[in-house]
């Protein structure tokens, strides 16, 4: 996937646990885990806003785009 989730890095810098953040932004720890591991297919802007507010960061601190090269061995 080309979108990299750095939520765990930002949380570590802020010394906040998953359970603490989940409680602060009012989502389940399981849903926060899905976000942290990059397995989420989408994120609501309200959730992203709550995370940024709780961690005092910008969306770009949490999410990054990494260019993926096309596999040249695949036949078009």
PDB file with SEQRES, HELIX, SHEET and CRYST1 records, atoms N, CA, C and O in Angstrom:
SEQRES   1 A   76  UNK UNK UNK UNK UNK UNK UNK UNK UNK UNK UNK UNK UNK          
SEQRES   2 A   76  UNK UNK UNK UNK UNK UNK UNK UNK UNK UNK UNK UNK UNK          
SEQRES   3 A   76  UNK UNK UNK UNK UNK UNK UNK UNK UNK UNK UNK UNK UNK          
SEQRES   4 A   76  UNK UNK UNK UNK UNK UNK UNK UNK UNK UNK UNK UNK UNK          
SEQRES   5 A   76  UNK UNK UNK UNK UNK UNK UNK UNK UNK UNK UNK UNK UNK          
SEQRES   6 A   76  UNK UNK UNK UNK UNK UNK UNK UNK UNK UNK UNK                  
HELIX    1 AA1 UNK A    7  UNK A   14  1                                   8    
HELIX    2 AA2 UNK A   18  UNK A   25  1                                   8    
HELIX    3 AA3 UNK A   29  UNK A   36  1                                   8    
HELIX    4 AA4 UNK A   45  UNK A   55  1                                  11    
HELIX    5 AA5 UNK A   59  UNK A   62  1                                   4    
SHEET    1 AA1 2 UNK A   3  UNK A   5  0                                        
SHEET    2 AA1 2 UNK A  63  UNK A  65 -1                                        
CRYST1    1.000    1.000    1.000  90.00  90.00  90.00 P 1           1          
ATOM      1  N   UNK A   1       0.845  -1.182   0.000  1.00  0.00           N  
ATOM      2  CA  UNK A   1       0.000   0.000   0.000  1.00  0.00           C  
ATOM      3  C   UNK A   1       0.886   1.239   0.000  1.00  0.00           C  
ATOM      4  O   UNK A   1       1.937   1.253   0.641  1.00  0.00           O  
ATOM      5  N   UNK A   2       0.480   2.243  -0.691  1.00  0.00           N  
ATOM      6  CA  UNK A   2       1.273   3.458  -0.837  1.00  0.00           C  
ATOM      7  C   UNK A   2       1.096   4.433   0.325  1.00  0.00           C  
ATOM      8  O   UNK A   2       1.901   5.353   0.473  1.00  0.00           O  
ATOM      9  N   UNK A   3       0.071   4.259   1.148  1.00  0.00           N  
ATOM     10  CA  UNK A   3      -0.134   5.119   2.303  1.00  0.00           C  
ATOM     11  C   UNK A   3       0.493   4.452   3.520  1.00  0.00           C  
ATOM     12  O   UNK A   3       0.144   3.327   3.876  1.00  0.00           O  
ATOM     13  N   UNK A   4       1.418   5.157   4.149  1.00  0.00           N  
ATOM     14  CA  UNK A   4       2.115   4.654   5.322  1.00  0.00           C  
ATOM     15  C   UNK A   4       1.517   5.321   6.559  1.00  0.00           C  
ATOM     16  O   UNK A   4       1.361   6.542   6.592  1.00  0.00           O  
ATOM     17  N   UNK A   5       1.186   4.530   7.568  1.00  0.00           N  
ATOM     18  CA  UNK A   5       0.606   5.047   8.806  1.00  0.00           C  
ATOM     19  C   UNK A   5       1.688   5.065   9.878  1.00  0.00           C  
ATOM     20  O   UNK A   5       2.231   4.023  10.246  1.00  0.00           O  
ATOM     21  N   UNK A   6       1.994   6.257  10.371  1.00  0.00           N  
ATOM     22  CA  UNK A   6       3.021   6.445  11.394  1.00  0.00           C  
ATOM     23  C   UNK A   6       2.419   6.760  12.759  1.00  0.00           C  
ATOM     24  O   UNK A   6       3.069   7.394  13.591  1.00  0.00           O  
ATOM     25  N   UNK A   7       1.205   6.331  12.991  1.00  0.00           N  
ATOM     26  CA  UNK A   7       0.513   6.644  14.236  1.00  0.00           C  
ATOM     27  C   UNK A   7       1.276   6.105  15.440  1.00  0.00           C  
ATOM     28  O   UNK A   7       1.384   6.794  16.455  1.00  0.00           O  
ATOM     29  N   UNK A   8       1.804   4.896  15.350  1.00  0.00           N  
ATOM     30  CA  UNK A   8       2.535   4.322  16.479  1.00  0.00           C  
ATOM     31  C   UNK A   8       3.778   5.132  16.820  1.00  0.00           C  
ATOM     32  O   UNK A   8       4.143   5.242  17.990  1.00  0.00           O  
ATOM     33  N   UNK A   9       4.431   5.701  15.810  1.00  0.00           N  
ATOM     34  CA  UNK A   9       5.621   6.529  16.034  1.00  0.00           C  
ATOM     35  C   UNK A   9       5.251   7.800  16.781  1.00  0.00           C  
ATOM     36  O   UNK A   9       5.919   8.180  17.743  1.00  0.00           O  
ATOM     37  N   UNK A  10       4.180   8.461  16.335  1.00  0.00           N  
ATOM     38  CA  UNK A  10       3.742   9.700  16.982  1.00  0.00           C  
ATOM     39  C   UNK A  10       3.286   9.404  18.415  1.00  0.00           C  
ATOM     40  O   UNK A  10       3.566  10.178  19.330  1.00  0.00           O  
ATOM     41  N   UNK A  11       2.594   8.299  18.602  1.00  0.00           N  
ATOM     42  CA  UNK A  11       2.158   7.924  19.950  1.00  0.00           C  
ATOM     43  C   UNK A  11       3.353   7.679  20.861  1.00  0.00           C  
ATOM     44  O   UNK A  11       3.341   8.092  22.021  1.00  0.00           O  
ATOM     45  N   UNK A  12       4.375   7.020  20.356  1.00  0.00           N  
ATOM     46  CA  UNK A  12       5.575   6.755  21.162  1.00  0.00           C  
ATOM     47  C   UNK A  12       6.272   8.056  21.548  1.00  0.00           C  
ATOM     48  O   UNK A  12       6.729   8.208  22.681  1.00  0.00           O  
ATOM     49  N   UNK A  13       6.351   8.991  20.606  1.00  0.00           N  
ATOM     50  CA  UNK A  13       6.973  10.289  20.901  1.00  0.00           C  
ATOM     51  C   UNK A  13       6.204  11.040  21.985  1.00  0.00           C  
ATOM     52  O   UNK A  13       6.798  11.750  22.796  1.00  0.00           O  
ATOM     53  N   UNK A  14       4.879  10.879  21.994  1.00  0.00           N  
ATOM     54  CA  UNK A  14       4.033  11.564  22.970  1.00  0.00           C  
ATOM     55  C   UNK A  14       3.867  10.748  24.248  1.00  0.00           C  
ATOM     56  O   UNK A  14       3.246  11.205  25.208  1.00  0.00           O  
ATOM     57  N   UNK A  15       4.428   9.535  24.256  1.00  0.00           N  
ATOM     58  CA  UNK A  15       4.344   8.616  25.405  1.00  0.00           C  
ATOM     59  C   UNK A  15       2.897   8.378  25.824  1.00  0.00           C  
ATOM     60  O   UNK A  15       2.536   8.526  26.992  1.00  0.00           O  
ATOM     61  N   UNK A  16       2.081   8.006  24.842  1.00  0.00           N  
ATOM     62  CA  UNK A  16       0.670   7.722  25.096  1.00  0.00           C  
ATOM     63  C   UNK A  16       0.364   6.302  24.630  1.00  0.00           C  
ATOM     64  O   UNK A  16       0.803   5.888  23.557  1.00  0.00           O  
ATOM     65  N   UNK A  17      -0.377   5.571  25.426  1.00  0.00           N  
ATOM     66  CA  UNK A  17      -0.716   4.189  25.092  1.00  0.00           C  
ATOM     67  C   UNK A  17      -1.932   4.132  24.170  1.00  0.00           C  
ATOM     68  O   UNK A  17      -2.671   5.105  24.023  1.00  0.00           O  
ATOM     69  N   UNK A  18      -2.112   2.989  23.568  1.00  0.00           N  
ATOM     70  CA  UNK A  18      -3.269   2.786  22.689  1.00  0.00           C  
ATOM     71  C   UNK A  18      -4.573   2.942  23.450  1.00  0.00           C  
ATOM     72  O   UNK A  18      -5.518   3.559  22.958  1.00  0.00           O  
ATOM     73  N   UNK A  19      -4.623   2.383  24.646  1.00  0.00           N  
ATOM     74  CA  UNK A  19      -5.855   2.484  25.435  1.00  0.00           C  
ATOM     75  C   UNK A  19      -6.162   3.928  25.810  1.00  0.00           C  
ATOM     76  O   UNK A  19      -7.320   4.344  25.782  1.00  0.00           O  
ATOM     77  N   UNK A  20      -5.134   4.691  26.160  1.00  0.00           N  
ATOM     78  CA  UNK A  20      -5.331   6.105  26.494  1.00  0.00           C  
ATOM     79  C   UNK A  20      -5.856   6.884  25.300  1.00  0.00           C  
ATOM     80  O   UNK A  20      -6.813   7.649  25.421  1.00  0.00           O  
ATOM     81  N   UNK A  21      -5.225   6.687  24.141  1.00  0.00           N  
ATOM     82  CA  UNK A  21      -5.649   7.421  22.948  1.00  0.00           C  
ATOM     83  C   UNK A  21      -7.054   7.010  22.533  1.00  0.00           C  
ATOM     84  O   UNK A  21      -7.878   7.859  22.193  1.00  0.00           O  
ATOM     85  N   UNK A  22      -7.327   5.713  22.559  1.00  0.00           N  
ATOM     86  CA  UNK A  22      -8.663   5.232  22.184  1.00  0.00           C  
ATOM     87  C   UNK A  22      -9.734   5.889  23.052  1.00  0.00           C  
ATOM     88  O   UNK A  22     -10.783   6.302  22.556  1.00  0.00           O  
ATOM     89  N   UNK A  23      -9.460   5.979  24.339  1.00  0.00           N  
ATOM     90  CA  UNK A  23     -10.416   6.604  25.250  1.00  0.00           C  
ATOM     91  C   UNK A  23     -10.564   8.101  24.952  1.00  0.00           C  
ATOM     92  O   UNK A  23     -11.672   8.638  24.967  1.00  0.00           O  
ATOM     93  N   UNK A  24      -9.436   8.766  24.680  1.00  0.00           N  
ATOM     94  CA  UNK A  24      -9.462  10.210  24.407  1.00  0.00           C  
ATOM     95  C   UNK A  24     -10.262  10.545  23.156  1.00  0.00           C  
ATOM     96  O   UNK A  24     -10.949  11.565  23.113  1.00  0.00           O  
ATOM     97  N   UNK A  25     -10.177   9.683  22.127  1.00  0.00           N  
ATOM     98  CA  UNK A  25     -10.848   9.988  20.862  1.00  0.00           C  
ATOM     99  C   UNK A  25     -12.140   9.205  20.680  1.00  0.00           C  
ATOM    100  O   UNK A  25     -12.788   9.287  19.637  1.00  0.00           O  
ATOM    101  N   UNK A  26     -12.502   8.449  21.702  1.00  0.00           N  
ATOM    102  CA  UNK A  26     -13.780   7.738  21.743  1.00  0.00           C  
ATOM    103  C   UNK A  26     -13.941   6.708  20.615  1.00  0.00           C  
ATOM    104  O   UNK A  26     -14.957   6.682  19.920  1.00  0.00           O  
ATOM    105  N   UNK A  27     -12.919   5.867  20.453  1.00  0.00           N  
ATOM    106  CA  UNK A  27     -13.052   4.701  19.574  1.00  0.00           C  
ATOM    107  C   UNK A  27     -12.562   3.486  20.349  1.00  0.00           C  
ATOM    108  O   UNK A  27     -11.904   3.625  21.380  1.00  0.00           O  
ATOM    109  N   UNK A  28     -12.878   2.314  19.862  1.00  0.00           N  
ATOM    110  CA  UNK A  28     -12.450   1.106  20.558  1.00  0.00           C  
ATOM    111  C   UNK A  28     -10.961   0.875  20.344  1.00  0.00           C  
ATOM    112  O   UNK A  28     -10.414   1.264  19.313  1.00  0.00           O  
ATOM    113  N   UNK A  29     -10.306   0.249  21.307  1.00  0.00           N  
ATOM    114  CA  UNK A  29      -8.895  -0.100  21.116  1.00  0.00           C  
ATOM    115  C   UNK A  29      -8.686  -0.986  19.879  1.00  0.00           C  
ATOM    116  O   UNK A  29      -7.649  -0.893  19.222  1.00  0.00           O  
ATOM    117  N   UNK A  30      -9.650  -1.828  19.564  1.00  0.00           N  
ATOM    118  CA  UNK A  30      -9.544  -2.683  18.375  1.00  0.00           C  
ATOM    119  C   UNK A  30      -9.527  -1.849  17.100  1.00  0.00           C  
ATOM    120  O   UNK A  30      -8.734  -2.116  16.196  1.00  0.00           O  
ATOM    121  N   UNK A  31     -10.392  -0.842  17.017  1.00  0.00           N  
ATOM    122  CA  UNK A  31     -10.411   0.018  15.835  1.00  0.00           C  
ATOM    123  C   UNK A  31      -9.144   0.863  15.738  1.00  0.00           C  
ATOM    124  O   UNK A  31      -8.648   1.114  14.640  1.00  0.00           O  
ATOM    125  N   UNK A  32      -8.621   1.300  16.879  1.00  0.00           N  
ATOM    126  CA  UNK A  32      -7.372   2.044  16.872  1.00  0.00           C  
ATOM    127  C   UNK A  32      -6.233   1.145  16.383  1.00  0.00           C  
ATOM    128  O   UNK A  32      -5.352   1.596  15.651  1.00  0.00           O  
ATOM    129  N   UNK A  33      -6.255  -0.109  16.783  1.00  0.00           N  
ATOM    130  CA  UNK A  33      -5.233  -1.057  16.337  1.00  0.00           C  
ATOM    131  C   UNK A  33      -5.266  -1.234  14.824  1.00  0.00           C  
ATOM    132  O   UNK A  33      -4.218  -1.320  14.185  1.00  0.00           O  
ATOM    133  N   UNK A  34      -6.457  -1.289  14.255  1.00  0.00           N  
ATOM    134  CA  UNK A  34      -6.591  -1.402  12.798  1.00  0.00           C  
ATOM    135  C   UNK A  34      -5.963  -0.191  12.116  1.00  0.00           C  
ATOM    136  O   UNK A  34      -5.302  -0.328  11.087  1.00  0.00           O  
ATOM    137  N   UNK A  35      -6.169   0.987  12.684  1.00  0.00           N  
ATOM    138  CA  UNK A  35      -5.555   2.202  12.135  1.00  0.00           C  
ATOM    139  C   UNK A  35      -4.034   2.160  12.269  1.00  0.00           C  
ATOM    140  O   UNK A  35      -3.313   2.460  11.318  1.00  0.00           O  
ATOM    141  N   UNK A  36      -3.550   1.785  13.456  1.00  0.00           N  
ATOM    142  CA  UNK A  36      -2.114   1.777  13.717  1.00  0.00           C  
ATOM    143  C   UNK A  36      -1.358   0.814  12.807  1.00  0.00           C  
ATOM    144  O   UNK A  36      -0.236   1.101  12.390  1.00  0.00           O  
ATOM    145  N   UNK A  37      -1.964  -0.313  12.505  1.00  0.00           N  
ATOM    146  CA  UNK A  37      -1.278  -1.323  11.692  1.00  0.00           C  
ATOM    147  C   UNK A  37      -1.395  -1.063  10.197  1.00  0.00           C  
ATOM    148  O   UNK A  37      -0.811  -1.789   9.391  1.00  0.00           O  
ATOM    149  N   UNK A  38      -2.141  -0.037   9.824  1.00  0.00           N  
ATOM    150  CA  UNK A  38      -2.288   0.283   8.405  1.00  0.00           C  
ATOM    151  C   UNK A  38      -3.265  -0.615   7.679  1.00  0.00           C  
ATOM    152  O   UNK A  38      -3.294  -0.628   6.448  1.00  0.00           O  
ATOM    153  N   UNK A  39      -4.066  -1.365   8.416  1.00  0.00           N  
ATOM    154  CA  UNK A  39      -5.025  -2.289   7.801  1.00  0.00           C  
ATOM    155  C   UNK A  39      -6.366  -1.636   7.487  1.00  0.00           C  
ATOM    156  O   UNK A  39      -7.222  -2.247   6.849  1.00  0.00           O  
ATOM    157  N   UNK A  40      -6.549  -0.400   7.932  1.00  0.00           N  
ATOM    158  CA  UNK A  40      -7.803   0.308   7.678  1.00  0.00           C  
ATOM    159  C   UNK A  40      -7.898   0.678   6.201  1.00  0.00           C  
ATOM    160  O   UNK A  40      -6.905   1.062   5.583  1.00  0.00           O  
ATOM    161  N   UNK A  41      -9.074   0.561   5.656  1.00  0.00           N  
ATOM    162  CA  UNK A  41      -9.313   0.948   4.260  1.00  0.00           C  
ATOM    163  C   UNK A  41      -9.663   2.426   4.146  1.00  0.00           C  
ATOM    164  O   UNK A  41      -9.552   3.018   3.072  1.00  0.00           O  
ATOM    165  N   UNK A  42     -10.087   3.015   5.258  1.00  0.00           N  
ATOM    166  CA  UNK A  42     -10.485   4.424   5.256  1.00  0.00           C  
ATOM    167  C   UNK A  42     -10.408   4.956   6.681  1.00  0.00           C  
ATOM    168  O   UNK A  42     -10.353   4.194   7.646  1.00  0.00           O  
ATOM    169  N   UNK A  43     -10.405   6.278   6.789  1.00  0.00           N  
ATOM    170  CA  UNK A  43     -10.480   6.931   8.097  1.00  0.00           C  
ATOM    171  C   UNK A  43     -11.376   8.157   7.946  1.00  0.00           C  
ATOM    172  O   UNK A  43     -11.255   8.918   6.986  1.00  0.00           O  
ATOM    173  N   UNK A  44     -12.260   8.330   8.892  1.00  0.00           N  
ATOM    174  CA  UNK A  44     -13.139   9.500   8.864  1.00  0.00           C  
ATOM    175  C   UNK A  44     -12.333  10.739   9.234  1.00  0.00           C  
ATOM    176  O   UNK A  44     -11.438  10.683  10.078  1.00  0.00           O  
ATOM    177  N   UNK A  45     -12.657  11.844   8.599  1.00  0.00           N  
ATOM    178  CA  UNK A  45     -11.975  13.087   8.930  1.00  0.00           C  
ATOM    179  C   UNK A  45     -12.189  13.458  10.393  1.00  0.00           C  
ATOM    180  O   UNK A  45     -11.301  14.036  11.020  1.00  0.00           O  
ATOM    181  N   UNK A  46     -13.349  13.134  10.941  1.00  0.00           N  
ATOM    182  CA  UNK A  46     -13.596  13.447  12.353  1.00  0.00           C  
ATOM    183  C   UNK A  46     -12.660  12.647  13.255  1.00  0.00           C  
ATOM    184  O   UNK A  46     -12.195  13.154  14.276  1.00  0.00           O  
ATOM    185  N   UNK A  47     -12.386  11.403  12.881  1.00  0.00           N  
ATOM    186  CA  UNK A  47     -11.453  10.584  13.654  1.00  0.00           C  
ATOM    187  C   UNK A  47     -10.038  11.114  13.500  1.00  0.00           C  
ATOM    188  O   UNK A  47      -9.302  11.208  14.482  1.00  0.00           O  
ATOM    189  N   UNK A  48      -9.651  11.459  12.285  1.00  0.00           N  
ATOM    190  CA  UNK A  48      -8.322  12.023  12.042  1.00  0.00           C  
ATOM    191  C   UNK A  48      -8.149  13.331  12.815  1.00  0.00           C  
ATOM    192  O   UNK A  48      -7.095  13.578  13.400  1.00  0.00           O  
ATOM    193  N   UNK A  49      -9.174  14.152  12.812  1.00  0.00           N  
ATOM    194  CA  UNK A  49      -9.136  15.414  13.553  1.00  0.00           C  
ATOM    195  C   UNK A  49      -8.970  15.158  15.047  1.00  0.00           C  
ATOM    196  O   UNK A  49      -8.190  15.841  15.710  1.00  0.00           O  
ATOM    197  N   UNK A  50      -9.700  14.178  15.580  1.00  0.00           N  
ATOM    198  CA  UNK A  50      -9.614  13.857  17.005  1.00  0.00           C  
ATOM    199  C   UNK A  50      -8.219  13.339  17.367  1.00  0.00           C  
ATOM    200  O   UNK A  50      -7.685  13.677  18.424  1.00  0.00           O  
ATOM    201  N   UNK A  51      -7.637  12.527  16.499  1.00  0.00           N  
ATOM    202  CA  UNK A  51      -6.284  12.011  16.731  1.00  0.00           C  
ATOM    203  C   UNK A  51      -5.284  13.166  16.742  1.00  0.00           C  
ATOM    204  O   UNK A  51      -4.440  13.257  17.634  1.00  0.00           O  
ATOM    205  N   UNK A  52      -5.383  14.036  15.756  1.00  0.00           N  
ATOM    206  CA  UNK A  52      -4.466  15.181  15.668  1.00  0.00           C  
ATOM    207  C   UNK A  52      -4.599  16.093  16.876  1.00  0.00           C  
ATOM    208  O   UNK A  52      -3.601  16.599  17.389  1.00  0.00           O  
ATOM    209  N   UNK A  53      -5.813  16.301  17.326  1.00  0.00           N  
ATOM    210  CA  UNK A  53      -6.042  17.149  18.498  1.00  0.00           C  
ATOM    211  C   UNK A  53      -5.446  16.498  19.744  1.00  0.00           C  
ATOM    212  O   UNK A  53      -4.773  17.162  20.533  1.00  0.00           O  
ATOM    213  N   UNK A  54      -5.693  15.204  19.920  1.00  0.00           N  
ATOM    214  CA  UNK A  54      -5.210  14.493  21.105  1.00  0.00           C  
ATOM    215  C   UNK A  54      -3.683  14.402  21.133  1.00  0.00           C  
ATOM    216  O   UNK A  54      -3.076  14.474  22.202  1.00  0.00           O  
ATOM    217  N   UNK A  55      -3.067  14.244  19.964  1.00  0.00           N  
ATOM    218  CA  UNK A  55      -1.611  14.082  19.892  1.00  0.00           C  
ATOM    219  C   UNK A  55      -0.885  15.387  19.566  1.00  0.00           C  
ATOM    220  O   UNK A  55       0.342  15.414  19.481  1.00  0.00           O  
ATOM    221  N   UNK A  56      -1.646  16.463  19.385  1.00  0.00           N  
ATOM    222  CA  UNK A  56      -1.082  17.769  19.033  1.00  0.00           C  
ATOM    223  C   UNK A  56      -0.131  17.634  17.841  1.00  0.00           C  
ATOM    224  O   UNK A  56       1.054  17.956  17.919  1.00  0.00           O  
ATOM    225  N   UNK A  57      -0.703  17.143  16.730  1.00  0.00           N  
ATOM    226  CA  UNK A  57       0.107  16.930  15.525  1.00  0.00           C  
ATOM    227  C   UNK A  57      -0.710  17.270  14.280  1.00  0.00           C  
ATOM    228  O   UNK A  57      -1.883  17.633  14.376  1.00  0.00           O  
ATOM    229  N   UNK A  58      -0.092  17.151  13.139  1.00  0.00           N  
ATOM    230  CA  UNK A  58      -0.734  17.389  11.848  1.00  0.00           C  
ATOM    231  C   UNK A  58      -1.010  16.045  11.177  1.00  0.00           C  
ATOM    232  O   UNK A  58      -0.338  15.060  11.485  1.00  0.00           O  
ATOM    233  N   UNK A  59      -1.989  15.982  10.262  1.00  0.00           N  
ATOM    234  CA  UNK A  59      -2.255  14.725   9.552  1.00  0.00           C  
ATOM    235  C   UNK A  59      -1.009  14.161   8.861  1.00  0.00           C  
ATOM    236  O   UNK A  59      -0.837  12.945   8.779  1.00  0.00           O  
ATOM    237  N   UNK A  60      -0.152  15.039   8.371  1.00  0.00           N  
ATOM    238  CA  UNK A  60       1.076  14.594   7.712  1.00  0.00           C  
ATOM    239  C   UNK A  60       2.073  13.946   8.656  1.00  0.00           C  
ATOM    240  O   UNK A  60       2.991  13.256   8.211  1.00  0.00           O  
ATOM    241  N   UNK A  61       1.904  14.159   9.953  1.00  0.00           N  
ATOM    242  CA  UNK A  61       2.754  13.479  10.934  1.00  0.00           C  
ATOM    243  C   UNK A  61       2.335  12.019  11.082  1.00  0.00           C  
ATOM    244  O   UNK A  61       3.142  11.167  11.453  1.00  0.00           O  
ATOM    245  N   UNK A  62       1.083  11.744  10.791  1.00  0.00           N  
ATOM    246  CA  UNK A  62       0.516  10.407  10.973  1.00  0.00           C  
ATOM    247  C   UNK A  62       0.498   9.612   9.670  1.00  0.00           C  
ATOM    248  O   UNK A  62       0.756   8.408   9.665  1.00  0.00           O  
ATOM    249  N   UNK A  63       0.192  10.291   8.573  1.00  0.00           N  
ATOM    250  CA  UNK A  63       0.052   9.629   7.278  1.00  0.00           C  
ATOM    251  C   UNK A  63       1.108  10.121   6.297  1.00  0.00           C  
ATOM    252  O   UNK A  63       1.429  11.308   6.256  1.00  0.00           O  
ATOM    253  N   UNK A  64       1.634   9.211   5.524  1.00  0.00           N  
ATOM    254  CA  UNK A  64       2.617   9.563   4.494  1.00  0.00           C  
ATOM    255  C   UNK A  64       2.302   8.774   3.228  1.00  0.00           C  
ATOM    256  O   UNK A  64       1.736   7.683   3.287  1.00  0.00           O  
ATOM    257  N   UNK A  65       2.671   9.336   2.096  1.00  0.00           N  
ATOM    258  CA  UNK A  65       2.491   8.668   0.809  1.00  0.00           C  
ATOM    259  C   UNK A  65       3.845   8.211   0.309  1.00  0.00           C  
ATOM    260  O   UNK A  65       4.801   8.985   0.271  1.00  0.00           O  
ATOM    261  N   UNK A  66       3.917   6.953  -0.072  1.00  0.00           N  
ATOM    262  CA  UNK A  66       5.148   6.402  -0.627  1.00  0.00           C  
ATOM    263  C   UNK A  66       4.859   5.919  -2.041  1.00  0.00           C  
ATOM    264  O   UNK A  66       3.996   5.069  -2.259  1.00  0.00           O  
ATOM    265  N   UNK A  67       5.588   6.471  -2.986  1.00  0.00           N  
ATOM    266  CA  UNK A  67       5.395   6.114  -4.388  1.00  0.00           C  
ATOM    267  C   UNK A  67       5.725   4.645  -4.605  1.00  0.00           C  
ATOM    268  O   UNK A  67       6.772   4.166  -4.169  1.00  0.00           O  
ATOM    269  N   UNK A  68       4.830   3.931  -5.279  1.00  0.00           N  
ATOM    270  CA  UNK A  68       5.065   2.526  -5.597  1.00  0.00           C  
ATOM    271  C   UNK A  68       5.448   2.399  -7.059  1.00  0.00           C  
ATOM    272  O   UNK A  68       4.738   2.886  -7.939  1.00  0.00           O  
ATOM    273  N   UNK A  69       6.553   1.754  -7.313  1.00  0.00           N  
ATOM    274  CA  UNK A  69       6.987   1.498  -8.685  1.00  0.00           C  
ATOM    275  C   UNK A  69       6.114   0.385  -9.260  1.00  0.00           C  
ATOM    276  O   UNK A  69       5.750  -0.554  -8.552  1.00  0.00           O  
ATOM    277  N   UNK A  70       5.785   0.492 -10.529  1.00  0.00           N  
ATOM    278  CA  UNK A  70       5.027  -0.571 -11.185  1.00  0.00           C  
ATOM    279  C   UNK A  70       5.950  -1.763 -11.387  1.00  0.00           C  
ATOM    280  O   UNK A  70       7.134  -1.609 -11.688  1.00  0.00           O  
ATOM    281  N   UNK A  71       5.394  -2.937 -11.217  1.00  0.00           N  
ATOM    282  CA  UNK A  71       6.158  -4.176 -11.402  1.00  0.00           C  
ATOM    283  C   UNK A  71       6.336  -4.403 -12.897  1.00  0.00           C  
ATOM    284  O   UNK A  71       5.357  -4.640 -13.605  1.00  0.00           O  
ATOM    285  N   UNK A  72       7.556  -4.336 -13.381  1.00  0.00           N  
ATOM    286  CA  UNK A  72       7.830  -4.453 -14.822  1.00  0.00           C  
ATOM    287  C   UNK A  72       7.697  -5.886 -15.314  1.00  0.00           C  
ATOM    288  O   UNK A  72       7.727  -6.121 -16.522  1.00  0.00           O  
ATOM    289  N   UNK A  73       7.551  -6.854 -14.407  1.00  0.00           N  
ATOM    290  CA  UNK A  73       7.436  -8.245 -14.839  1.00  0.00           C  
ATOM    291  C   UNK A  73       5.996  -8.626 -15.182  1.00  0.00           C  
ATOM    292  O   UNK A  73       5.753  -9.689 -15.755  1.00  0.00           O  
ATOM    293  N   UNK A  74       5.052  -7.767 -14.835  1.00  0.00           N  
ATOM    294  CA  UNK A  74       3.651  -8.071 -15.136  1.00  0.00           C  
ATOM    295  C   UNK A  74       3.349  -7.751 -16.577  1.00  0.00           C  
ATOM    296  O   UNK A  74       3.838  -6.764 -17.125  1.00  0.00           O  
ATOM    297  N   UNK A  75       2.541  -8.591 -17.184  1.00  0.00           N  
ATOM    298  CA  UNK A  75       2.116  -8.373 -18.577  1.00  0.00           C  
ATOM    299  C   UNK A  75       0.842  -7.550 -18.552  1.00  0.00           C  
ATOM    300  O   UNK A  75      -0.096  -7.858 -17.818  1.00  0.00           O  
ATOM    301  N   UNK A  76       0.817  -6.506 -19.358  1.00  0.00           N  
ATOM    302  CA  UNK A  76      -0.357  -5.621 -19.391  1.00  0.00           C  
ATOM    303  C   UNK A  76      -1.478  -6.202 -20.177  1.00  0.00           C  
ATOM    304  O   UNK A  76      -2.534  -5.580 -20.299  1.00  0.00           O  
TER     305      UNK A  76                                                      
END                                                                             
